Amino acid sequence: MFSHLIGLLFNPSEQWKSIRDVDCTIGKCYCSYVFIMAAIAPVSGYFGTTRYGWEIGAREAVKLSPDSALIIALAYYLVMLVGVFSMGAMIYWMGKTYGAEQKLSRCIRLAAFTATPLFLVGFVELFPILWLNFVIGLPALAYSVKLLYTGVPIMMEIDDDRGFLFSSSILAVGMVSLVVMMAAMAILWFNGFAPQFVD
């Protein structure tokens, strides 16, 4: 599955066709790609926040305790794994509306490979500097959106017009999910689940 990674970054249209034609079960997709790629950001974030700390503006870096950072990293990893499956399931469910009924495994592949730039940008969390994460994260998000709009017509085998509408619907669901997760995180933070900082 990793053979598709470089192709997605430099020749996405052709690579999506190759990904579409691979017969890959959900379990194989997760074991050979998602489990590994989703671990990049949590592992990088763990080491970044415990060794270097978050830098916001001119303030001194704020570090997390190893125990607190580990809990956050595990939760982060779980959310990413569930997020890929949930988006794949949502694509599968919405496919009927756009006349694009495909197997759930193909829909999950679409979700997983669309997230590739977001997985890779997780390496930046080794250096948790807010402006750096923002400057590098924004283009990665934009490229994921490009991959989505390029990949949906190919993976779901529909014309470009329906693909555009389908992609826009997927993007809207993704944005709503992100807002819900952020709200849930804020609620947990203010109800006794805030991380522990190192003085």
NUVO-598672 format. One line per 4 residues: number of its first residue (from 1); for each residue x, y, z of N, C-alpha, C. Coordinates in steps of 0.001 Angstrom, whole numbers, plus 524288, in hexadecimal, padded with zeros to 5 digits. Layout:
NUM = X:Y:Z:X:Y:Z:X:Y:Z | ...
END
This chain:
1 = 80333:7FB41:80000:80000:80000:80000:80358:804F6:80000 | 80807:804A7:8024B:80B66:8093B:8027D:80D8D:80AB3:7FD24 | 80D38:80720:7F96D:80F08:80850:7F41F:80BCE:80CA6:7F1A9 | 80716:80D91:7F3AC:803A7:81197:7F182:804DC:81704:7F3A2
5 = 807CF:8174A:7F7CE:80898:81C33:7FA94:80B24:8205D:7F729 | 80F7F:81F1A:7F4B3:81244:822E5:7F168:80EEE:82471:7ECB9 | 80C4E:8209B:7EA67:808F5:821B9:7E5ED:80497:8257C:7E73D | 8025C:824FC:7EBE2:7FE2D:82889:7ED7C:80023:82E21:7EDF7
9 = 804F6:82EB5:7EF90:8071A:833F3:7F051:8089C:8368E:7EB28 | 80A15:8336F:7E73A:80C10:835B3:7E264:808B9:834A9:7DD8D | 80596:83087:7DDA0:8023C:82F52:7D921:7FD28:82CD4:7DB19 | 7F9F6:82FEE:7DDD7:7F567:82DAB:7E084:7F16C:82B07:7DCF5
13 = 7F068:82D2C:7D868:7EC62:82AE5:7D4FC:7EDB2:82547:7D37B | 7F27F:8246C:7D1CB:7F41A:81F27:7D052:7F45F:81B88:7D50B | 7F60E:81DAA:7D96A:7F69F:81A67:7DE0F:7F159:818AE:7E029 | 7ED70:81C1B:7DFDB:7E82B:81A96:7E19D:7E62D:815EF:7DE74
17 = 7E767:815C9:7D972:7E5B6:8115C:7D634:7E845:80C55:7D80E | 7ED30:80CB9:7D977:7F008:8082D:7DB7D:7EDC6:80660:7E0B0 | 7EC7C:80A1F:7E418:7EA2C:808DD:7E938:7E4CF:80665:7E87E | 7E1D4:8086B:7E4C1:7DC9D:80652:7E3B3:7DCD7:80098:7E210
21 = 7E0C9:7FF3F:7DEFD:7E114:7F9FB:7DCD2:7E376:7F5F3:7E083 | 7E56D:7F7B0:7E502:7E7A0:7F40F:7E8D8:7E333:7F198:7EBF4 | 7E34C:7EC81:7EC6C:7DF52:7E9CC:7EF8B:7E14C:7E982:7F52B | 7DF40:7ECDA:7F877:7E148:7ED5A:7FDCB:7DCC1:7ED61:801B3
25 = 7DCEC:7E9DE:8056A:7D8D8:7E9AF:80973:7D9B4:7EE23:80D55 | 7D5D3:7EF15:81090:7D643:7F32A:81492:7DAC3:7F1F1:81843 | 7DB1E:7ED0E:819F8:7DF41:7EB79:81D93:7E4AB:7EC3A:81B36 | 7E546:7EABF:81646:7EA55:7EB4E:813B3:7EBB8:7F107:81304
29 = 7E7DE:7F430:811B5:7E8B9:7F9D0:81103:7EA97:7FC3F:81621 | 7E812:7FAB7:81A5C:7E993:7FCD3:81F7C:7EEF5:7FAE0:82116 | 7EFDF:7F5D3:8209C:7F4D2:7F388:82269:7F97B:7F560:81F33 | 7F8BE:7F612:81A24:7FD28:7F767:816CC:7FDD8:7FD40:815ED
33 = 7FA03:8006E:817AF:7FA78:80609:816A4:7F89B:80972:81B2E | 7F3B1:808F3:81C9E:7F159:80C96:82059:7F3DA:80C41:825BC | 7F4A5:80792:827CF:7F6F6:80708:82D02:7FC4A:809B4:82D53 | 7FF4C:80963:8291C:8048C:80BAA:8291A:8044C:81195:8283F
37 = 80173:81346:8244D:80141:818DB:82302:7FE98:81C0D:8274A | 7FA8F:819DD:829AB:7F7CC:81CB2:82DCE:7FB1D:81D5D:832B1 | 7FF31:81A34:83345:80291:81A85:837E8:80686:81EF0:8378C | 80764:82125:832E9:80B69:82528:8323B:80A6D:829DA:835C7
41 = 805C0:82C13:8357C:80499:830C6:8388D:8048F:82FC3:83E71 | 801F2:82BA2:84068:8020E:82AB9:84614:80783:829CA:84844 | 80AAB:826B6:8457C:81002:825AB:8475C:8134B:82AA4:8472A | 812E9:82D7F:842DC:815D1:8326D:84260:81408:83654:84680
45 = 80EED:836A0:8474B:80CCF:83A33:84B34:80E89:838DA:850B8 | 80ECF:833C4:851D9:81086:83214:8570D:81617:833F9:8581E | 819A5:832E2:85480:81F15:8347A:85552:81FB5:83A61:8551B | 81CBF:83CE4:851A6:81D22:84295:85138:81B57:84565:85618
49 = 816FC:843AD:85855:814DB:84669:85CEA:8179E:84503:861FE | 81A28:84088:8623E:81CF2:83F12:86708:822A5:840D9:866F6 | 82501:84148:86256:82A94:842C7:8620E:82B5F:84892:860EF | 8282F:84AB4:85D6C:82903:8501D:85BCE:824CD:853C8:85DE9
53 = 81FFF:851F1:85E13:81BAA:85528:86000:8196B:858B1:85BCB | 814A6:85A82:85CC2:811FE:85DFB:85918:81414:8637C:859B2 | 81533:865FA:85565:816D7:86B68:8556C:81289:86EAD:852F2 | 8107D:87259:85608:80C66:875D2:85412:80E65:87B64:8549F
57 = 80F8A:87DCF:8503E:811A5:8831D:85058:81715:88334:852BA | 81806:8873C:855F5:81D31:887E9:8585F:81D7D:8855A:85DC0 | 8195B:882B0:85F50:81959:8803A:86474:81CFF:87B8C:864A5 | 81E66:87A1C:86966:821AE:8757F:86A1F:81E92:8709B:868C1
61 = 8213B:86CA3:8669F:81E9D:867CF:864FE:81BF9:86522:869A1 | 8175E:862FE:868AF:81454:86046:86CB4:8146C:85A74:86B7C | 81666:85753:86F1F:816D6:851B5:86E53:8127F:84ED4:8713A | 81103:84A46:86F11:80D43:846DC:8719C:8102F:842A2:874A4
65 = 80DBA:840BD:878C0:81008:83C57:87B94:80FB2:8377D:8781E | 81365:833D1:8788C:8134A:82F1E:87539:80E2C:82C0E:875A2 | 80C13:82B81:87A62:8072D:8288E:87B11:802A3:82B39:8784E | 80249:8305B:878F7:7FE14:83350:8767B:7FE98:83330:8708D
69 = 8036E:833D3:86EA0:8045B:833BD:868F5:80314:82E62:866A9 | 8042E:82A35:86998:8030C:824F1:867B2:7FD2E:82410:8671A | 7FA2B:825DB:86AEB:7F472:8254F:86AA4:7F254:8284C:865ED | 7F44D:82D06:8652A:7F28B:83035:860BA:7F410:82D9D:85B92
73 = 7F8DF:82B8D:85B4A:7FAB1:82900:8567B:7F767:82436:8552F | 7F61B:82110:8591A:7F2E1:81C6A:85831:7ED63:81DED:8566B | 7EB32:821FB:858F4:7E5FC:823D1:8576C:7E615:82600:851DF | 7EA23:828DF:850A6:7EAF0:82B1D:84B76:7EB20:826C8:84752
77 = 7EE23:822B9:84871:7EEB3:81E4E:844D4:7E976:81B94:843FD | 7E6A4:81AAA:84831:7E18E:81818:847DB:7DDB5:81B57:844A4 | 7DDBC:82078:8458F:7DA3B:823F0:842A3:7DB75:823C4:83CCC | 7E07D:82385:83B72:7E1F3:8234F:835E9:7E037:81E2D:83364
81 = 7E0E6:819D9:8363F:7DF3B:814CB:83425:7D954:814A3:8335D | 7D683:8167E:83742:7D0C8:81696:836E9:7CF0B:81A77:832B8 | 7D1E6:81ED6:83254:7D083:822D4:82E81:7D0D5:820DA:828E4 | 7D4F2:81DF2:827A8:7D583:81BC2:82264:7D105:81802:82137
85 = 7CFE0:81490:824F4:7CB9C:810D6:8241A:7C65D:813AD:82399 | 7C581:8178B:826FD:7C08B:81A6A:826E2:7BFBE:81D49:821BF | 7C3F5:81FCF:81FD3:7C37D:82286:81AD2:7C28F:81EAA:81664 | 7C536:81A2A:8169B:7C44B:81626:812AA:7BEAF:81434:812C5
89 = 7BCA3:81365:81777:7B736:811A0:8180C:7B368:815C9:81620 | 7B4B1:81AC3:81726:7B15D:81F0D:8155B:7B166:81F65:80F64 | 7B602:81EA5:80D0C:7B665:81EA6:80754:7B322:81A2C:80512 | 7B383:815A7:80787:7B07B:81114:805D6:7AA9C:81234:80627
93 = 7A8F3:81494:80A6C:7A366:815BF:80B3D:7A179:819E1:8075B | 7A4AC:81DF6:80682:7A311:82230:802F7:7A35F:82093:7FD3F | 7A64F:81C76:7FC17:7A6F3:81AC3:7F6B5:7A1CF:81997:7F3FD | 79E0A:8179A:7F6E7:798F0:8164C:7F494:7964A:81B2B:7F269
97 = 79703:81F95:7F50F:794A0:8247A:7F35A:796CD:82637:7EE18 | 79BCC:82524:7ED2E:79E68:826F8:7E86D:79F15:822B0:7E45C | 79C55:81E60:7E514:79CA8:81A15:7E15B:7A21A:817D3:7E10D | 7A4A4:81789:7E590:7AA10:815B5:7E5B4:7AAAF:8118C:7E9E9
101 = 7A7D0:80D56:7E953:7A810:8092C:7ED41:7ACDF:805C8:7EC58 | 7B06B:805E5:7F01A:7B52A:802C5:7EFEC:7B5AB:7FFCE:7F515 | 7B956:7FC38:7F545:7BA38:7F94A:7FA1B:7BC3B:7FCEC:7FE61 | 7BAF2:7FB86:8033A:7BCC6:7FE93:807B0:7C2C0:7FED3:807C6
105 = 7C552:7FA90:8065D:7CB0F:7FA7B:8066F:7CD5A:7FE97:802BC | 7CAE1:7FF61:7FE36:7CCD0:80357:7FA8D:7CBEA:808CF:7FCB8 | 7C78D:8099F:7FF4A:7C65B:80EB9:801A4:7CA3A:81005:805FF | 7CBAF:80C17:80906:7CF85:80CEF:80D34:7D4E6:80E05:80ADB
109 = 7D633:80B6C:8068B:7DB16:80C8D:803CD:7DB31:8123E:801FA | 7D6C8:8140A:7FFF4:7D662:81972:7FE39:7D75E:81D2D:802CE | 7D4E0:81C1E:80734:7D592:81F76:80BD1:7DB36:81F4D:80DC2 | 7DD7D:81AAA:80DED:7E2C8:81A03:80FFB:7E6D8:81CCA:80C9E
113 = 7E681:81C12:80779:7EA6F:81E6E:80418:7E98F:82446:8035B | 7E4BE:8260E:803EE:7E3C0:82BAF:803CE:7E670:82E5B:80866 | 7E6C3:82BAA:80CC6:7E929:82DE3:8117F:7EF1E:82DA5:81179 | 7F180:82B8E:80D5D:7F730:82ADC:80D30:7FA4C:82FD4:80E7A
117 = 7F91F:83457:80C12:7FC1D:8390E:80D79:7FB81:83A87:8133D | 7F6DF:839AC:81562:7F5FD:83AE2:81AE9:7F8F5:8371C:81E72 | 7F95E:83234:81CCD:7FC91:82E76:81FB6:8024B:8302F:81FAB | 80445:8318F:81B0B:809CE:832DE:81A72:80B53:837DE:81D4E
121 = 807BF:83B9D:81D64:808F4:8408E:82006:80971:83FCE:825EC | 807EB:83B47:827DC:8087D:83A15:82D6A:80E1A:83A38:82F47 | 811D9:83978:82BB2:8175F:839C0:82D24:818CD:83F1B:82F65 | 815F3:8431F:82DBE:81718:84871:82F92:81612:848F2:8356F
125 = 812D6:84583:83792:811A0:845D3:83D26:81648:84460:84096 | 81A83:84276:83E2C:81F66:841C1:8411F:8215E:846FF:84316 | 82005:84B1A:84051:82180:8506A:841CE:81C7A:8538E:84281 | 81A0D:85320:8470C:814E4:8557D:847D5:81517:85B6D:84865
129 = 8160B:85DF8:843F9:81601:863A7:843B9:8110D:8651B:840BB | 80DC1:86827:84323:80888:86920:8410D:808A6:86B39:83B7D | 80BCB:86F42:83A73:80BD6:87196:8353D:80DF1:86DC9:83128 | 811D7:86A97:832B0:81410:866C4:82F0C:81005:86298:82D9C
133 = 80D33:860AB:8318C:8091B:85CCB:83090:804DA:85F09:82D09 | 80399:863FC:82DC9:7FF94:8667D:82AA0:8016E:86732:82501 | 8063C:86923:8244D:8085B:86A3B:81F17:808E6:86539:81BE0 | 80A6D:860EF:81E5E:80B10:85BFF:81B80:805EF:858F1:81B39
137 = 802BE:8596F:81F43:7FDD1:85683:81F6E:7F9C0:85860:81B8D | 7F99D:85D73:81A83:7F5AC:85F9C:816F1:7F652:85D97:81158 | 7FB19:85D9F:80F1D:7FBB8:85B4B:809E0:7FA84:8556B:809C9 | 7FBC0:852B2:80E13:7FA8E:84D14:80E4A:7F4A6:84C36:80E29
141 = 7F1CD:84F7E:810F6:7EC12:84F27:810E4:7E9FB:8504A:80B6D | 7EC2B:8544D:808F4:7EA79:855B2:803A8:7EB8A:8513A:7FFD7 | 7F006:84E9C:8006B:7F14A:84A51:7FCDC:7EDC1:84596:7FDDB | 7EC39:844CA:802C0:7E87A:84099:803EA:7E340:841A0:8013B
145 = 7E1A5:84698:8013C:7DCC7:84809:7FE88:7DD54:84702:7F8AD | 7E1E5:84851:7F67F:7E2DF:84744:7F0F1:7E295:84168:7EFDC | 7E4FA:83E46:7F346:7E4CE:83899:7F297:7DF35:83694:7F2C9 | 7DC0E:838DE:7F63B:7D697:83747:7F6A9:7D3B0:83846:7F18C
149 = 7D43A:83D0F:7EF82:7D175:83E73:7EAB0:7D37E:83B76:7E5F3 | 7D87E:83A15:7E617:7DAB8:836F3:7E1D3:7D926:8313F:7E24B | 7D907:82F50:7E724:7D83A:829BF:7E811:7D2A0:827D2:7E7D8 | 7CEF1:82B0B:7E96F:7C97D:8293F:7E9AD:7C76B:8275F:7E463
153 = 7C7F6:82A6E:7E017:7C5E5:82873:7DB16:7C87F:8235C:7D961 | 7CD8A:822CE:7DA7B:7D064:81E20:7D8D1:7CF09:8196E:7DC2F | 7CF48:81A27:7E14E:7CE4C:815D1:7E4E9:7C899:81416:7E4E1 | 7C515:817D9:7E45D:7BF82:81695:7E495:7BD33:81598:7DF2F
157 = 7C06D:8165A:7DB25:7BEEE:81551:7D5B2:7BA02:81847:7D413 | 7BA61:81D6C:7D4B7:7B619:820DF:7D313:7B86A:8254C:7CFD1 | 7B50B:8283F:7CD2D:7B6FC:82C86:7C9ED:7B8DF:8310B:7CD60 | 7BBB5:834A7:7CB03:7BE2D:838E9:7CDF1:7BA3C:83C7C:7D0A2
161 = 7B5BD:83D75:7CE24:7B1D4:840F6:7D076:7AFA2:83EAB:7D57F | 7AE0B:839B4:7D546:7AC24:83729:7DA0B:7B086:8368F:7DDFF | 7B542:835A2:7DC03:7B9C5:8352E:7DF75:7BABF:83A2D:7E27D | 7BA0B:83E9E:7DFE9:7BAD1:843AA:7E286:7B6D3:84461:7E6E6
165 = 7B1E1:8433B:7E5AE:7ADCE:843BF:7E9AE:7AEA8:83FF4:7EE31 | 7B01D:83B2F:7ECE4:7B11A:8372A:7F0DA:7B5B1:838D3:7F456 | 7B9E4:83AB2:7F1ED:7BE7C:83C71:7F4D6:7BD1F:840F4:7F87D | 7B9EF:84492:7F690:7B858:84908:7F9C3:7B537:8473E:7FE81
169 = 7B1EB:8434C:7FDC1:7AEE1:8412E:80220:7B273:83E89:80622 | 7B648:83B9D:80442:7BA01:83906:807BD:7BD0E:83D1B:80AD3 | 7BEC4:84139:80824:7C1B0:84566:80AB4:7BE6A:84809:80EEC | 7B970:848F0:80DCE:7B5F8:84B5F:811A3:7B55E:847EE:81672
173 = 7B4B0:842D9:8159E:7B443:83F2C:81A04:7B949:83F2E:81D34 | 7BDBB:83F4C:81A84:7C2BF:83F6B:81D35:7C364:84449:8208A | 7C1BD:848CE:81E83:7C234:84DB0:8216F:7BEA3:84DAD:8263A | 7B9E9:84BAB:82593:7B648:84B56:82A08:7B884:847B3:82E33
177 = 7BAB6:8434C:82C84:7BD11:83F92:83036:7C187:84217:83334 | 7C4AB:8453F:83083:7C90C:847EF:83308:7C721:84BBE:8372E | 7C30D:84EAA:835F3:7C0DC:85261:839B9:7BEB5:84F83:83E7F | 7BC10:84B1D:83D97:7B9EB:84807:841F0:7BE4D:84602:8456C
181 = 7C295:8441A:84305:7C6FD:84222:8461C:7C98A:84679:84946 | 7CA04:84B18:846ED:7CC5C:84F7B:849BC:7C8F6:85123:84E50 | 7C3D4:85120:84D7B:7C03E:85280:851BF:7C087:84E7A:85624 | 7C0CE:84979:854B3:7C13C:84551:8589F:7C649:845D5:85BB5
185 = 7CA90:8472C:858FA:7CF93:847DF:85B94:7CF5F:84C71:85F6E | 7CCE4:850B3:85DDD:7CC6B:8553D:86157:7C92C:853E8:8662D | 7C4FC:850F7:8656D:7C1AD:84F65:869DB:7C4C3:84C01:86DA9 | 7C7B2:84843:86B90:7CAEA:844E5:86EE9:7CF17:84808:871C5
189 = 7D182:84BA7:86F01:7D5AB:84EDE:8713B:7D3B3:851D3:8760A | 7CEFE:8542C:87592:7CCE4:8575F:879D3:7C9E5:8543A:87DE8 | 7C9E5:84F0B:87D58:7C742:84BB9:88130:7CB0E:847D8:883BB | 7CFC7:8499D:88487:7D381:8468F:88790:7D712:842F9:88483
193 = 7D6FB:84344:87F3D:7DA4E:83FDD:87C20:7DEA7:842E2:8795F | 7E03B:8473A:87BAB:7E475:84A57:8796C:7E9A3:84775:87A10 | 7ED47:8483F:8767C:7F264:845B1:87702:7F57F:847D6:87B93 | 7F941:844B6:87D57:7FCAD:8465F:8819F:801AF:848A4:87F55
197 = 80304:84D5D:880FF:807A7:84FF7:87EFF:80C48:84F52:882B1 | 810F4:84F9A:8806B:815C0:84F54:8837F:81782:854DA:884BE | 818A1:855F3:889A2:81A57:85B34:88B2B:81FE4:85C4C:88959
END
